């Protein structure tokens, strides 16, 4: 099973500090090897000094670690929500049309360029009237 490490009460992936852990030995001028528990076996043992903070005993500062198990057989299907842009590129003797697709649960900055022909076959609803985000928009032909 694959696991994702989570730290803290709220399950955040990257808290400011976790621990405390004992220093085993100094490695070079600015690095230390720590004694980590078995649940952190996937984490490298050597840390730069800038990543460490002197421990001052305060029970409220100690964050417990927990491992969330992910089953190997799980899948996640990306679902396109909207077509943001369209372009046609000339490749030697043929034109290839691409569409910029916004996917569900993704930001606009993470939209991807996909082959228009494939998208029409797999997701025809994006190209029906009213479902196309690029309707009424002018496009430039790329000379690449």
C-alpha positions in Angstrom: 0.0 0.0 0.0 1.1 3.5 -0.8 0.9 6.1 2.0 0.8 9.8 2.3 2.4 11.3 5.4 0.2 13.7 7.3 1.2 15.7 10.4 -0.8 17.5 13.0 -4.3 17.5 14.3 -5.9 19.1 11.3 -4.2 16.7 8.8 -2.1 19.4 7.1 0.6 18.0 4.9 3.3 20.6 5.8 3.3 22.0 9.3 6.0 24.3 10.4 7.8 21.7 12.6 7.3 18.1 13.7 9.1 16.2 16.4 11.0 16.3 18.7 13.6 13.9 17.3 17.1 13.1 18.7 20.2 14.0 16.7 22.3 10.9 16.0 25.3 12.5 14.4 26.6 15.6 12.6 27.1 15.1 8.8 29.4 17.7 7.3 29.4 21.3 8.5 25.7 22.1 8.2 23.8 18.8 8.2 22.6 16.4 10.9 21.3 12.9 10.9 18.2 12.4 13.0 16.7 9.4 14.8 13.3 9.1 13.2 10.5 6.7 14.3 9.5 3.8 12.0 6.4 5.6 10.6 8.8 8.1 9.0 10.9 5.5 7.4 10.2 7.0 3.9 11.8 10.3 5.0 15.5 10.9 4.5 17.4 10.9 7.8 19.8 13.8 7.0 18.6 17.4 7.4 20.2 20.8 6.8 20.6 22.9 9.9 18.1 25.5 8.6 15.4 22.9 8.7 15.9 22.2 12.4 14.9 24.1 15.5 16.0 23.6 19.1 13.4 21.8 21.0 12.0 23.5 24.1 9.7 21.2 26.1 6.1 22.2 25.6 3.5 19.4 25.1 1.3 21.8 23.0 4.1 22.0 20.4 4.3 18.3 19.8 2.4 17.2 16.7 1.5 13.5 16.3 2.2 11.8 13.0 -0.3 9.6 11.3 -0.3 7.8 8.0 -3.2 7.8 5.6 -3.4 4.5 3.6 -4.3 4.7 -0.1 -5.4 1.5 -1.8 -3.5 0.6 -5.0 -6.6 -0.2 -7.0 -8.2 3.3 -6.7 -8.5 5.4 -9.8 -9.5 9.0 -10.4 -11.1 10.2 -13.6 -10.3 13.7 -14.8 -13.5 15.3 -16.2 -13.3 18.3 -18.5 -15.5 21.2 -17.6 -14.9 23.8 -20.3 -12.9 24.6 -23.4 -10.9 27.8 -22.8 -9.2 28.3 -26.1 -8.6 26.7 -29.5 -5.6 26.8 -31.9 -4.6 25.2 -35.2 -1.0 24.4 -35.9 0.5 23.5 -39.3 2.6 20.3 -39.1 4.3 19.7 -42.4 1.4 18.9 -44.7 -1.5 18.8 -42.2 -3.3 21.1 -39.8 -3.7 19.9 -36.2 -6.4 21.5 -34.0 -5.9 21.7 -30.3 -8.2 22.9 -27.5 -7.2 24.2 -24.1 -9.3 22.3 -21.6 -10.2 23.3 -18.0 -10.5 20.1 -15.9 -12.8 19.7 -12.8 -11.0 20.5 -9.5 -8.2 22.3 -11.3 -7.2 25.9 -11.6 -7.3 27.8 -15.0 -3.4 27.9 -14.8 -3.4 24.1 -14.9 -5.5 23.8 -18.1 -4.0 21.5 -20.7 -3.8 21.5 -24.5 -5.5 18.4 -25.9 -6.1 17.2 -29.5 -9.5 18.5 -30.6 -10.4 15.4 -32.5 -9.8 13.2 -29.4 -11.8 15.5 -27.1 -14.7 15.6 -29.6 -14.9 11.7 -29.5 -14.5 11.4 -25.7 -16.5 14.5 -24.6 -18.9 15.6 -27.3 -21.0 17.6 -24.8 -18.2 20.2 -24.7 -18.7 21.0 -28.4 -22.5 21.2 -28.4 -24.0 24.7 -28.7 -24.0 26.4 -25.3 -21.4 24.0 -23.9 -18.5 25.5 -25.9 -16.7 28.2 -24.0 -15.0 29.5 -27.2 -18.2 30.3 -29.1 -18.1 33.7 -30.7 -14.4 34.1 -30.1 -11.9 34.8 -32.9 -8.7 32.8 -33.1 -5.3 33.3 -34.8 -3.8 30.6 -36.9 -0.4 29.6 -35.5 2.4 29.5 -38.2 4.4 26.8 -36.3 
